[in-house]
Amino acid sequence: MRINGRPRGCITLPPSKSYAHRALLAAGLAGGCRVENALCSADTEATLRALLALGAEVTAEGQTAVIGKAMDGGTLSEIDCGESGSTLRFLIPLAAVLRDKTTFIGHGRLPERPLTPYEQALGDKLTFRRDGNRLTVEGRLTAGDYALPGDVSSQFITGLLFALPLAEGDSTVTLTTPLQSAGYVRLTLEVLAQFGIAVTCRDERVFEIKGRQVYRPTDYTVEGDFSGAAFFLVAGALGCAVECCGLNAASAQGDTAILRFLREAGATVSQGAHGGLVVTAERLHGITADVTDCPDLVPPLAALLAFCEGESRIVGAARLRLKESDRLAAVTAELTALGADIREQKDSLVFRGVDRLHGGSCRSWNDHRIAMMVAIAALRADGEVSLDDPACVAKSYPRFWDDYKGEDAL
């Protein structure tokens, strides 16, 4: 596809994928509630399939999920997780607390993504058997003391925090290394509290969880997604007249850090005529952006830093090699193909800002965030920019191209 467009006007962002996964799971465990503004991506639809497989009664009304009967273990032995790492990692302990055996099916890079923290922490209770893109987990998760590293994906921590309140006894989850992506754990604790689940967090390293808790039916509305908004906020800094609507500026989402990074680079963030966020910039200068707690911001940040005067760095990014693609390699390859000056290091990227790109042909790497990054970088390309797989944005932002180009974009 030839990329040709310029975002403008008021863009209403899709729901936060991070909140939507968590709210759907909590609602599925509570029963008798609605989750508004939740069903807007392939990943959240994978979580909805998981609820149904585990016995919940769910009706989809547009972007709203109406949950009748709560999950009770269900009768379907398989859960198709699509390409959603959140769905798989959240559901492994949750399914194991509800029933004795579940087979998870993954697509794309999902079967390759590591599960070592679960295999080590839960190995005395659960057995893990891989067969191609199928993972079978057998055994019951019971109350106990569990140890996990804090410097891997927070999804492992979240999975246990959802499951262990249902166990018969009390449990603890102890982090053996400092917590990274702390913002995502805060989202989990916030959603759990809204559905009546109490977790005591001590020093961000020890989580104490009472057993035999009951998820309380609660109607929930998912707020707009800063991960997706980051691309259009960067577009504003690159000269597009865009207002990003539907966001909560005081959100607990870790990716609100994009606002701080934009300001540090010299951009101005203000409120627009429709109450949304507007970013403008006359001159952008180099910064160092530590993405330890917001790794999903690397692609939109890369599209920004490619044009910042002087040298910029993205640091704390080692985990990006284990996402839908090796994102450090993908960012470097695709922006370099367009004419950016980037040097890839073990866990970081170094940029020398340029004024314009020359254009070229790019791969998406079957990664929604890489495809969106290419689109934003193309805003400052003098030549044509083409992309091999524009449809991969459906994983998190199905309407991206409409918002980028207009309703007749494709």
C-alpha positions in Angstrom: 0.0 0.0 0.0 1.2 3.5 -0.8 1.0 5.7 2.2 -0.7 9.0 1.3 -2.4 11.2 3.8 -2.1 13.8 6.5 -4.0 13.4 9.8 -6.1 16.4 10.7 -9.0 17.4 12.9 -10.5 15.7 15.9 -9.6 12.0 16.3 -11.4 9.9 18.9 -9.0 7.2 20.0 -9.9 3.6 20.4 -10.3 2.1 23.9 -7.2 1.3 26.0 -6.3 -2.2 25.2 -4.6 -2.6 28.6 -7.7 -1.5 30.5 -10.0 -3.4 28.2 -8.3 -6.8 28.8 -8.4 -6.3 32.5 -12.0 -5.1 32.6 -13.3 -7.9 30.5 -11.6 -10.5 32.7 -12.9 -8.9 35.9 -16.4 -8.6 34.5 -16.2 -12.2 33.3 -15.4 -13.3 36.8 -18.1 -11.2 38.3 -21.0 -11.7 35.9 -24.0 -9.5 35.7 -22.3 -6.4 34.3 -21.4 -4.4 31.2 -18.0 -3.2 29.9 -18.5 -0.2 27.6 -16.1 0.8 24.8 -14.1 -2.5 25.0 -14.4 -4.5 21.8 -12.3 -2.6 19.3 -9.3 -4.7 18.4 -8.2 -8.3 17.5 -6.5 -8.6 20.9 -9.5 -7.7 23.0 -11.7 -10.0 20.9 -9.2 -12.8 21.8 -9.9 -12.1 25.5 -13.6 -12.2 24.8 -13.2 -15.6 23.2 -11.4 -16.8 26.4 -14.4 -15.6 28.6 -16.8 -17.7 26.4 -14.5 -20.7 26.5 -14.3 -20.6 30.3 -18.1 -20.6 30.6 -19.1 -16.9 30.7 -22.3 -15.8 28.9 -21.4 -12.8 26.9 -23.3 -10.7 24.3 -21.5 -8.1 22.2 -23.4 -4.9 21.5 -21.2 -2.9 19.2 -18.1 -2.1 21.3 -19.9 -3.1 24.5 -19.7 -6.5 26.2 -22.7 -7.6 28.3 -21.8 -10.3 30.7 -24.5 -12.5 32.1 -23.3 -15.7 33.9 -19.8 -15.5 35.2 -16.9 -17.8 34.2 -17.1 -21.2 35.9 -14.5 -23.2 34.0 -16.8 -24.0 31.0 -16.7 -27.0 28.8 -14.5 -25.9 25.8 -11.0 -27.3 26.2 -9.2 -24.8 23.9 -8.7 -21.1 23.9 -7.6 -19.3 20.8 -5.5 -16.4 21.9 -4.8 -15.0 18.4 -1.6 -13.0 18.6 -2.4 -11.5 22.0 0.3 -12.0 24.6 -1.9 -10.3 27.3 -4.7 -12.9 26.7 -2.3 -15.8 26.9 -0.4 -14.7 30.0 -3.4 -13.5 31.9 -5.4 -16.6 31.2 -2.8 -19.3 32.0 -3.2 -19.0 35.8 -6.8 -17.9 35.6 -7.8 -21.0 33.7 -5.8 -23.2 36.0 -7.6 -21.9 39.1 -11.0 -22.7 37.4 -10.2 -26.1 35.8 -7.6 -28.9 35.4 -6.6 -28.6 31.8 -6.6 -26.0 29.0 -5.0 -25.9 25.6 -4.1 -22.4 24.3 -3.6 -21.7 20.6 -1.4 -18.9 19.5 -0.7 -17.3 16.1 2.1 -15.2 14.6 5.0 -14.8 17.0 2.9 -15.6 20.1 4.0 -19.3 20.3 7.7 -18.1 20.5 7.2 -15.5 23.2 8.6 -16.7 26.6 6.7 -18.2 29.4 9.7 -19.0 31.6 8.5 -17.0 34.6 5.3 -19.1 34.8 7.2 -22.4 34.1 9.6 -21.6 37.0 7.1 -20.2 39.5 4.2 -22.6 38.8 6.1 -25.7 37.8 5.4 -27.7 41.0 1.6 -27.2 40.4 1.2 -27.0 36.6 2.8 -28.8 33.7 3.4 -27.0 30.4 3.5 -28.9 27.1 4.1 -27.3 23.7 3.2 -28.7 20.4 3.7 -26.3 17.5 1.4 -23.3 18.1 -0.5 -25.2 20.9 0.3 -25.0 24.6 -1.4 -27.4 27.0 -1.4 -26.5 30.7 -2.5 -29.2 33.2 -3.0 -29.1 36.9 -4.7 -26.8 39.4 -3.4 -23.5 40.7 -3.8 -23.3 44.5 -2.9 -20.8 47.1 0.7 -20.4 48.0 3.8 -18.2 47.9 5.0 -17.4 44.4 8.2 -15.7 43.3 8.6 -14.0 39.9 11.2 -11.6 38.5 10.0 -8.1 38.2 12.1 -7.2 35.2 10.2 -9.3 32.7 6.7 -8.6 31.3 4.2 -7.4 34.0 1.7 -9.6 32.3 2.9 -12.6 34.4 2.3 -10.6 37.6 -1.2 -9.5 36.4 -2.2 -13.1 35.6 -1.5 -14.2 39.2 -3.2 -11.2 40.7 -6.4 -12.0 38.8 -6.3 -15.7 39.7 -5.1 -16.0 43.3 -8.1 -14.2 44.9 -10.2 -17.2 43.8 -8.0 -19.7 45.5 -9.1 -21.4 48.8 -6.3 -19.9 50.9 -4.1 -16.8 51.1 -1.2 -16.2 48.8 1.8 -13.9 48.2 3.5 -12.9 45.0 7.1 -11.7 45.6 9.2 -10.0 43.0 12.8 -11.2 43.1 14.1 -8.2 41.1 12.9 -4.5 40.9 9.5 -4.0 39.2 9.6 -2.7 35.6 6.4 -1.6 33.7 5.0 -0.7 37.1 2.3 1.3 35.5 0.7 -1.8 34.1 0.6 -3.4 37.5 -1.0 -0.2 38.9 -3.7 -0.6 36.2 -4.3 -4.2 37.3 -4.7 -3.2 41.0 -7.0 -0.3 40.0 -9.3 -2.6 38.0 -9.3 -5.3 40.7 -10.3 -2.7 43.3 -13.2 -1.5 41.2 -14.5 -5.1 41.0 -14.2 -5.6 44.8 -10.9 -7.5 44.9 -8.3 -6.4 47.6 -4.6 -6.8 47.1 -2.0 -5.4 49.5 1.2 -4.2 47.9 4.2 -3.7 50.0 7.2 -1.8 48.6 6.2 -2.7 45.0 7.9 -6.1 45.6 5.4 -8.1 47.7 1.7 -8.6 46.9 -0.5 -10.1 49.6 -3.7 -11.7 48.3 -6.5 -13.0 50.5 -8.2 -16.1 49.1 -11.9 -16.9 48.6 -12.6 -13.3 47.4 -15.6 -12.6 45.2 -15.6 -10.4 42.1 -18.3 -7.8 42.5 -20.5 -7.0 39.4 -19.6 -3.5 38.2 -20.4 -1.6 35.0 -17.2 -0.3 33.5 -16.3 2.2 30.7 -12.9 1.8 29.1 -11.0 5.0 28.6 -9.1 6.0 25.4 -5.8 4.4 24.6 -2.5 6.4 25.0 -0.5 3.7 23.2 -2.5 4.4 20.0 -2.8 8.1 20.7 1.0 8.4 20.9 1.3 8.1 17.1 -1.1 11.0 16.5 0.4 13.1 19.3 3.7 12.7 17.6 2.0 13.7 14.3 1.0 16.9 15.9 4.6 17.6 16.9 5.6 17.0 13.2 3.2 19.6 12.0 -0.2 18.0 11.7 -3.3 19.9 13.0 -4.6 17.0 15.1 -6.7 17.0 18.3 -6.7 13.6 20.1 -10.0 13.1 21.9 -11.4 10.6 24.3 -8.3 10.5 26.5 -7.9 10.9 30.3 -4.9 13.2 30.8 -4.8 12.0 34.4 -4.8 8.4 33.4 -2.8 5.7 35.2 -1.7 4.3 31.8 2.0 4.2 31.7 2.0 5.4 28.1 0.9 8.9 29.2 4.7 9.3 29.4 4.5 10.3 25.7 3.4 13.7 26.9 6.5 14.1 29.1 8.8 13.0 26.3 7.1 15.4 23.8 7.6 18.3 26.2 11.2 17.4 26.9 11.8 17.4 23.1 10.4 21.0 22.9 6.8 20.4 22.0 3.8 22.1 23.6 0.8 20.1 24.8 -2.4 22.0 25.2 -6.2 21.4 25.3 -8.0 21.7 22.0 -11.4 23.1 21.1 -13.1 19.8 21.7 -11.5 19.1 25.0 -8.8 16.8 23.5 -5.0 17.0 23.5 -3.2 19.1 20.9 0.6 19.0 20.3 2.5 21.7 18.5 6.2 22.3 18.0 8.4 24.9 16.3 11.7 23.2 17.0 12.5 19.7 18.3 15.7 18.8 20.0 17.3 15.6 21.1 16.4 13.8 24.4 17.1 10.6 26.2 13.9 8.6 26.7 14.0 5.8 29.3 11.2 3.4 28.3 11.6 0.8 31.1 8.0 1.4 32.2 6.5 2.2 28.8 8.0 -0.1 26.2 5.1 0.2 23.7 6.1 3.9 23.2 9.3 3.0 21.3 7.8 3.0 17.8 6.0 6.4 18.1 9.0 7.8 19.9 11.3 6.6 17.2 9.2 8.4 14.6 9.6 11.6 16.7 13.3 11.3 17.5 14.3 10.6 13.9 13.6 14.4 13.4 14.9 15.9 16.6 18.0 18.1 16.2 21.2 16.5 17.5 21.5 13.2 19.2 18.7 11.3 21.0 18.6 8.0 22.7 15.9 5.4 23.7 17.2 3.4 26.6 15.8 0.5 28.8 14.4 -1.2 25.8 15.8 -4.8 25.8 12.3 -6.4 26.2 11.3 -4.9 22.8 13.1 -7.8 21.2 10.4 -10.2 22.5 7.3 -8.4 21.2 5.2 -9.1 18.1 8.5 -8.5 16.3 12.1 -7.7 17.5 11.1 -4.0 17.7 14.6 -2.7 18.1 15.6 -4.4 14.9 12.4 -3.5 13.1 12.5 0.2 14.1 16.1 0.5 12.9 15.5 -1.4 9.6 12.4 0.4 8.5 13.3 4.0 9.5 16.8 3.5 8.0 15.2 2.4 4.8 13.4 5.7 4.7 16.6 7.7 5.3 16.7 8.1 9.1 20.1 7.9 11.0 19.7 5.3 13.7 22.2 3.0 15.4 20.9 -0.1 17.1 22.5 -1.3 20.3 21.8 -4.2 22.7 19.0 -2.5 24.6 18.9 1.0 23.1 18.6 3.0 20.0 20.7 6.1 19.1 19.4 8.7 16.7 21.0 11.6 14.8 18.1 13.8 13.8 17.4 14.6 10.1 15.1 17.2 8.7 13.5 15.0 6.0 13.3 11.4 4.9 13.6 10.3 1.2 10.9 7.6 1.3 11.1 3.9 0.3 9.5 0.5 0.7 8.9 -0.8 4.2 7.8 -4.0 6.0 5.4 -4.1 8.9 7.0 -7.2 10.4 3.4 -8.3 11.1 3.6 -5.7 13.9 0.8 -3.1 14.3 3.1 -0.6 16.0 5.7 -0.8 13.3 3.1 -0.2 10.6 1.8 2.9 12.5 5.4 4.2 13.0 6.1 4.0 9.3 2.9 6.0 8.6 3.9 8.8 11.0 7.5 8.9 9.7 6.1 9.2 6.2 4.7 12.6 7.1 8.1 14.0 6.6 9.2 12.0 3.6 9.8 13.7 0.2 9.4 10.5 -1.8 6.8 7.8 -1.9 6.5 5.5 1.1 4.9 2.0 0.7 4.0 -0.6 3.3 3.6 -4.3 2.7 0.9 -5.2 5.3 -1.3 -2.3 6.4 -4.0 -4.6 7.8 -1.9 -5.7 10.8 -3.0 -2.5 12.6 -6.3 -4.4 13.4 -4.5 -6.0 16.4 -4.9 -2.8 18.4 -6.3 0.0 16.2 -8.5 -1.2 13.3 -9.6 2.4 12.3 -6.0 3.7 12.2 -5.9 4.2 8.4 -9.3 5.9 8.5 -8.1 8.3 11.1 -4.8 8.8 9.2 -6.3 9.4 5.8 -10.0 9.8 6.0 -12.9 7.4 5.6 -12.0 6.4 2.1 -8.3 5.7 3.1 -8.1 2.2 1.7 
